[in-house]
Every structure is written in C-alpha cells, then in structure tokens.
Amino acid sequence: MKKYLTWGLKCMAAVLAAAITGTLLLCIAFLLPTEGMKANLKYSAYAIAEKNGTSGELLYGDPTSFAGAFTDELMIQSAVYTGDHGTLDSAMGIYRTEADPENWNPAKALLSYLAGIPEKTEVSYARYWHGYLVFLKPLLMIFSVEEIKLFQLFLMGALWLLVILGMEKKGLRPQLPGFFAAFFCMMPAAMVFSLSLAGCGILMLGAMLMLLYLPADPEKEENVLAVFLVTGILTAYTDLLTYPLVTLGMPLILALLLREQSKVKTKNCRFFFSAVLTWGFGYGAMWAMKWVLGSLILKRNVLADAAGTVAQRTSAGDGGNRFALFCEAVYRNLYAWKAMPYLLLAAGLAVIWVLMCIRFRKENRKRMGMMPMYLCTAILPLAWIFVVTNHSYEHRTFTFRILAISIWALWAILCPAGPGEDFQKEERS
C-alpha cells in the first residue's frame, strides 16, 4: 500500500509541476510579437481561402483523408490574435474574434483579421490548454503554414523510421506487419498535413521511442509507467480532443510486447491496469488543472463551461439510447475505412492472421497469459467510444484512428513478440 501511495503522490506532483510549467511556457509564447506571424500568414492566405467551403479532404470522398482545416484555422487565429489582455490573461483565456457567432467560419474570421477588418465579437476558448501554441507561435514567426506542415512531415517520418528500426533492433520483426497496417489505417498523410492532427501522432511515436530506446528495465514498472504519465499529460496539454487514445493504446501494445519478450515475471494484468490508470490520471488531471487555474486566473467559471462540454461530449443526445448511439458511432468510425485499399488490406491481414495461428500454434500455448492483455487493449477503443459517445459519433473523421489500436492488438494476440535482441546476436554470430 505504501508503494502505491508514494507513486500516487509522485503522479500528483508531476501533474502540478506540468501545469505550472505549461502556464509559464504559454505566457512566454504570448510575449512574442505577432507582426512577423501575420506577415508569414499572408503567404498562406490563398491556401486558406481556397480551402474555405470545401470538405477539407485530401482525397475527395474519403473521410479518412480529412485534414482538419477548420480546426487548423482556429489554431492559427488563436496564435496571432492580439486583444486588450494581459499576458497571463491571454495565455489562459485564448481569445479570438467572430464576425457572426451564429454562422461562424474560422477561415473567414482569420482572413478578415489578417486584412484588418474589425470583428464584432471576441470569444474565449479557455477550457483547452492550447499547449500547441508554445510551438506554433515561434514557428509562425519564421515559416508559413505550408512550411510548418513540411516540417511535420519530416518529423513524423523520422520518428516512424526510428520506431521501425528500434523494433527491428529489439527483435520485434514479427510485429512489424501489424504495426504497419495499423499506422497505414490512421491515414498518416492527413496527420502530417494538419496542424491539429499531427500532435497525437507525434506524441504516440515519441512515447514508443522512449519505450524502445530509454534504458528502462521492464522489471521496474515505475520507469515504464512514467512514460505513460508524461504522455497523458502532454496529450491533454497539446491536443484539441482529436484522437488522444492512440497515445495510450499503441505504446501500451509495445510495452506489453517488450515485457513478453523479456519474460518479465511480475503480473502483466497489474501492469496493464497500472499503465491505463497512470495515463488516464495524467490526461484527466492535466485537463482539470487547466479548468481550475483558468477559473482562478480569469475570475470566471471555466470549470462550469468545461463540465457542460464534457456532459455534451459523453451524452447520447436528448433522451437517446446510449447503446444504440454507441453501435452507430462504432459503425460510422469503421465505415470511414470504406475505400477498397482498406478492404484489401483487411482481407490480406485476415489471411496472414490465420496463417500466423497455424505457424505459431505451439508458441501461443506458452503465451496464453499475455493474450488477455492484448485483447483488453483491443477493446480500449470501444470503451472510449462508449464513454465519449457524442464526440465519437460527430467527429469520426478524427476518432476512427483510435481503432488502429485494435488492429495491432489483434495481430499481437496470435503473433509472438519475437526472438529478442540476445537471440539475434547469437544468430548473427
């Protein structure tokens, strides 16, 4: 009991430190002059105007290729808007303007603001941390939006390659097809060319890299759990509620594979729930800290606004049936993969999965204790959709990506982790 109490206190201290640090970083970001940002944005004005009124899809008719232009424009305006507010007030209130609140269009509002056309209404978006501004505001001082997206492409590509190399080095080669398929089904092209979608992808790959390359002994669960705590905190700090569960699910599969490969003797069931709860605590507590700090600093009830939004996003509609809406939300998220390449990939994976069942039938008898953990991980997206029903139903163009967790987890159920690094060294010698 003392061990768990100590760990709980460490987690609370980490969230408190993260909240204070995050607030200070946002204050520094809001001290930066916006003139250079606006000048660079004029190079992107044509692209912003061109996307206005479109579906925002990279591939017409394919919902998985939705690149979140609406949210990107909101983020950019939050980065360049300068109202009559102090630095701390601006950092916690996150203000922007709306010409017509009832028919608000972020692209028109942004273009009007850049053109110097006065807007009628100022609004605050205080329930989110908007930690992405710590990176976006300095980048906008130097680069255009299109150049920033190119940097996202290079960064995510490099992280993805390092993860692949790390998995190969750790002897996890049998898991690469499952990871490839899951990552492809997340439509990485849309992720890298969207300011709002790139964050969770980068955090997911970053957490996996930490698990692969940091000298963390799988026997020492606290070292690995610290990765999930930090990832949960950073997800809440930077994400605008797109597909945050992947920052838990994908690293969790990798952590389980590394434990299986290392033949860790501690209870895997305890580790699974510890990782989920640790990430969940970091994610939820960091959200709560913003609502509390925002209410105290802004002297208005940000907590009530956030509570109303949470109630809406977790609802089943006015008097609706939660289970019925849950089933429809799952269907809508799965239907995002309606394009033929996804269907062919699913068919190919199913065939290979059956062959894996036959190929590794003897090995799988020895790893029956791990299979429930992968199955529980595969169910995590369904649990998320059930809880956040309204959001998952309305924003399937974001949330379908969390189902990629199930793809890799189902692959891991009947495919062993791999021979391990020591075995590879012996094989090469």
N, C-alpha and C positions, 0 to 999 in steps of 0.2 A: 504493500500500500504506500509506503514511504517513497518508493521508486516512482510510482505513478504521480504522486503529489508533487514531487520535485520536478518531474517532466512537465506537468501541467503549469507550474509556476514559471518554468523556463519559456513555455509557449506564450503565456500571457505577457511576460516581459518582452519577448521578441515582437509581439504584435504592437505593444505600446511604443517600443523603440522605432518600429517601422512607421507607425502613424506620425510620430513626431518628425522623423527624418523625411517622410513623404511630404509633410506640410512645409517643411523648410525648403525642400527641393522645388516645390511648386512656387513658393514665394520668390526664390531665385529666378525661376523661369519667367515669372511675371514682372521682374525688374528689367528684362531685356527689352530694348526698343523695338517697336513694331514696324517702323518705316521700311527697313530692309525686307521684312517679311512680306509686306504689301507689294513692294516693288517686284519681288520674285514671283508673287502670285499673279501678277499681270501677265506673265508668260503662260500661265495655266488658265487664264480666263476663257480662252476659246474652247479648251477641252471641257471646262466646267459647263459652259453654255451649251456645248454640243450634246453633253450627256443629259441635260435638263429635259425632263419629259419622257425619257427613254426608260426601258425596263432595267437598265443597269447590268445586263448580262453580257459577258464576253462572247458567248455563243448564243445566238438567237434561239429562244425556246427551251434552253437548257437551264433549269433553276439552280443547278449546282455551280454554274459559272457566274452567278450573281456576285458582283464585286463591291457591293455596299456603298455606291456613290452617294446616296442620301446621307448616310452616317459620316462619310468622309468629309462632306461639305460642312456638316455640323461641327466636326472636329476642327476644321480649318478656321471657321469663323470664331470658334472659342479661342483659338490660338492668336488671332490678330485683332480681336475686338478690344478697344480701349474705352472704358466708360469712366464715369466720375466716381471711382472707388479707390480705396487704399490697396496696397499690395496684398495684405493678408485677406482682406475682404474679397478681392478679385480671385485670389488663389483658392478660396473656399467656396465662393459663390458661383464662379464660372458663368459669366454673363454673355449674352448675345442679343441681337435685335431681331424683331419680327415685324414686317410691314403689315401683314394681315394675319393675326393669330389663328383665325378660323380656317384660313386657306394657306397656311404657311408652307413655303417651299424653300428649303435651305439653299439651293443653288441661286435662286433669285435674290434671296436675302444677302448672300455672300457677295454676289456681283454688284448689288446695289450699294453695299457698304464699301466695297473697293472703289466704286465710282464716285463716292462721296455723297450719295443721295441719302438724305436723312430718313431714318426709320421712325415709325410711330411708337413701337413698344419695345421695352427692354425686359428680357426674361432671364431667370437664373436656372441653372441646371446643377443644383448643388448636391443632389443625392448620390452622384458618382464622384469618385476621386479624380478622374481625368488625369491620371498619372502619365498618360502618353504625352501630355504637353511638356513634360520635362525633357523629352527627346524631340518632339515635333517643333516646338518654338525655336530652339537653336538651329535645327536643320533648315527651317524655312528662312532663316537669316542668310543662308548661303546658297541653298538649292531651290529649284522649282519643285512642284509636287511630283512631276513625272520623274525627275532625277531622284527624288526620295524613294519612289517606288522601284526604281532600278537598284538602289542600294538594298532595298528589302529583298529583291530577287537574289542578289549576290549573297546577302547574309543568310537567308534561309537555305539557299543551295549549298553554301559552305557547311552550315550546321547539319543538314541532311547527310551530306557526304561524310562528315566526321562521325555521325551516328552509325552509318553503314560500316565504315572502317573499324569503329570501336566494337561493333557486334561481331564482325569477322575476326578481329583480334581475340575477343573473348570466347571464340569457338561457337558462336550462336548462328552459324550458317544455315542450319535447318529452319530458322525462324525468319530469314530474310524474305522469302516469298509472301508470308503472311503480313509482314511489316510493309513491304512494297505495295501490296494490294490495298491495305488499309490507308496508307498515305495517298495513293492514287485516288481512292474514293473520296478523299477530303477535298479534291479539286485544288491542288496546290497553286495552279495558275491564278485562280481567283484570289487566293490568300495573299500571294506576293504582290499583286497589283491593287490591293485595297489597304488603305491606312487602318481601317477598323478591323479587318480580318487577320492581318499579319501578326498581331500581338500574341494571340493564343498559340499560333503555330510556332513562333519563335520561342515562347516560354516552354512549350511542350518539348521541342527538340533540345533546348537548353537544359531542362531537367533530366532528360535522358543522357545527355553528355556528362552531366555531373555524376550520375549513377555509374556510367561506364568508365570515367577517367579519374574521378577523385579516389584517393586511397581510403575508401570506406570498407571496413571489414564487414561482410554480410552477417557475421555473428553478432556484431554490435549494432542492434537495431536503431539505437538513438541517432547514429550517424546518418543512416538512410532516411529515417523519419524526418530529420532536419531538412532534407531536400524537399520533402512534401510540404512541410510547414512553410518554407520560404516560397515555394512555387504557388501555394494557395494565397499567400499574402500578396505576391506580385501580380497574380491574376486579378484579384479584387482591385488592386491599385491602378492597373492599366487598362483593363478590359471594359467595354461598354455592353456587357451581357450578350456576347455573341455565341460562342460555343466553348465555355470555360471548362467543361468536364474533361476535355481531352488533355488538359494539363495535369489531371489526376490519372485518368484511365490508361493512357499509353505508357507513361513512366512506371505505373504500377505493374503492368504486364512485364516490362523489362526487369523490374526489381524482383518479381516472382521467378522469372527465368534465371536470373543470376543466383538466386537462393537455391533453386533446384539444381543448378549446375554445380554449385559449391557444396551441395549436400549439407546445408545448414540444419542443425539438429533442433533448433528452437521451433516452437509451434508456428506453422505457417498461417493457421487460422487467426491466431492472435496478431501476427504481423499484418495480415490483410486489413483487419478492422482497425488496427492502430494507424496504418497509413491513411485509410479513408477518413478516420476521425481527425487525424492531425491536419490533413489537407483541408478538411471541412472547417475545422476550428480556425485555421489561418485565413481561409477565404471569408467565412462568416464574420469573424471578429474584426477583420480589417474593414469590411463594409460597415459594421456597427460603429467603429471608431470614427468613420467619416460623418455618420449621422449625428453622433454625439458632439464631436468637435465642431461640426458645421452649425449645429444649434447654438452652442455656446459662443462661438466667434461671431456668427451672423446675427445673433439675438432674434432668431425666428425658428419655428419648429420644423427643422429639416427632418427630424425623426418621424413626425406625423406624415409628411409628404412621402418619405421612403416607405413607411408602413402601408400607406394606401397603394403604392405601386406594387409592393410585394403581394398584397392581397389580390390585386388585379391579375398579376402575372401567374399566380398559383391558383386562380379560380377556374371554375368550369362554366363561366358565363352566368347570366341571370337565370337562376333556377335550373341550370343544366345538369346533366348526368355526368359526373366526373369520369366514370369508367368508359362511357360512350365517347366522350371527347378525347380521352386518352387513346382509345383504339383508333379514332380518326386522326389524331396527331401522329401516332406511330405510322399509320398508312401514308399520310402526307409526307413525312420525312423519308420513308422508304421509296415513295413514288418519285422523289427527286432524282433517283438513280434509274429513271425510265429509259435513258438512251441505250442504244444497242451495245456500245462498248462496255458499259457497266454490266449488262446482262450476260455478255460473252465472258467477261471476267468472272462473274459469279458462277457460271456453268463450269468454267475451267477450274476454279478453286474447288468446287464441289467434287469434281472428278479426282483431282490431286489429293483432296482431303480423304476420300475413300481409299485411294492407293496408300496414303500415309497410315491409315488404320490397319491395313494389311501388313505394310512394311515394318511398322513399329509395334506390332501386337504384343511381342514378348517384352519389349522395353516398357510399354504402357502398363503392364501388370505391376511393375515395380514402382510406378509413379502415380498410383491411384490416389494417394493423399494430396497431390497437387491439383488434380483435375477439378475438385470443387472450388478451389480458389480462382482458377481461370473462368469457371462457369459463373461465379459470383461477379467477377469483373465484367463478363459479357452482359450481365443483367443490369449493371450500373446505369447505362444509358436509358433503359426502360424505366428504372426507378426515378431518374432525373426528369424524364418526360412526364411521368405520373405526378410528380410534385409540382413542376413548373409547367402545368398543362397549357395554360393560355399562351404563354410565350412560345412554347414548342409548336403549338398549332399555328400561330400567326407568323412566326419567323422561321419557317422551315428552311429558307434559303441560307440561314446561319446554322441552325441546330442540327441539320441532317449529319453534320460532320461528327457528332458525338457517337453515332452508330458505327463509325470506323473502329471504335474500341472493341465492339463485339466481333468484328471481322477478325482482328488479330487474336483476340482472346479465344475464339472458337478454333482458330488454327493451332494455337498453343495447347489446346486440350489434348489433342491426339498426335502432337509432334513434339518429341523431346527437345529440351533446351539446346543440346549439342554436346560434343565431346569434352569441351573445356580447353583452356589455354595450355595446361600441362600436357594433355594428350596430343595437342597439335605440335608442341615442341618435340615430343618423342617421335611422332610420325615423320617430321622433317629430318630428324637426325638419323 
